[in-house]
Amino acid sequence: VRTKAEAAIGAGLKPIICVGETEAQRDAGEAEAVVGAQLAASIPDAAGQHEVVVAYEPVWAIGTGRTPTLEDI
C-alpha cells in the first residue's frame, strides 16, 4: 500500500489509503492496534508534504449492513 501511495504522489495524485479491522480483531479488542499498524505501514514518508486521504473502512462493515458508530470511527 505504501508503494502504491508513493507512486500516486509521484504521479501528482492524492492517494486514498483504506484501513480497517476484521470482526474477529474487533471482538478481540485489537481494532486500534490493527489500524495503527496499518497506518504506520501504509502512509508514505512524503505524506507530510502532500495530501493523503485515510478512509476507515472496517472489513466487518463491508456488505453486512452494519455501520461503524461515531465512537468506532
LINFENFEN-V229183 format. One record per backbone hydrogen bond with DSSP energy under -0.5 kcal/mol. NH is the residue of the N-H (numbers start at 1). CO is the residue of the C=O. E is the energy in kcal/mol with one decimal. If there is no record, write none. Layout:
# LINFENFEN-V229183
nh:NH co:CO e:E
nh:NH co:CO e:E
This chain:
# LINFENFEN-V229183
nh:5 co:1 e:-2.7
nh:6 co:2 e:-2.7
nh:7 co:3 e:-2.2
nh:8 co:4 e:-2.3
nh:9 co:5 e:-2.4
nh:10 co:6 e:-2.5
nh:11 co:7 e:-1.4
nh:12 co:9 e:-1.9
nh:13 co:8 e:-3.1
nh:15 co:13 e:-0.7
nh:17 co:15 e:-0.6
nh:17 co:53 e:-3.4
nh:18 co:16 e:-0.6
nh:19 co:55 e:-2.7
nh:26 co:22 e:-2.3
nh:27 co:23 e:-3.0
nh:28 co:24 e:-1.6
nh:29 co:26 e:-1.9
nh:30 co:25 e:-2.8
nh:34 co:30 e:-2.8
nh:35 co:31 e:-2.7
nh:36 co:32 e:-2.4
nh:37 co:33 e:-2.2
nh:38 co:34 e:-2.2
nh:39 co:35 e:-2.5
nh:40 co:36 e:-2.5
nh:41 co:37 e:-2.0
nh:42 co:38 e:-1.3
nh:43 co:39 e:-2.3
nh:44 co:42 e:-0.5
nh:47 co:44 e:-1.8
nh:48 co:45 e:-0.8
nh:49 co:46 e:-1.7
nh:50 co:46 e:-0.6
nh:50 co:47 e:-0.8
nh:53 co:15 e:-2.7
nh:55 co:17 e:-2.7
nh:55 co:53 e:-0.5
nh:56 co:54 e:-0.5
nh:57 co:19 e:-3.5
nh:57 co:55 e:-0.8
nh:59 co:21 e:-1.1
nh:60 co:21 e:-1.2
nh:61 co:58 e:-1.7
nh:62 co:58 e:-0.5
nh:62 co:59 e:-1.2
nh:63 co:61 e:-0.7
nh:64 co:61 e:-0.7
nh:65 co:61 e:-0.6
nh:73 co:69 e:-2.2
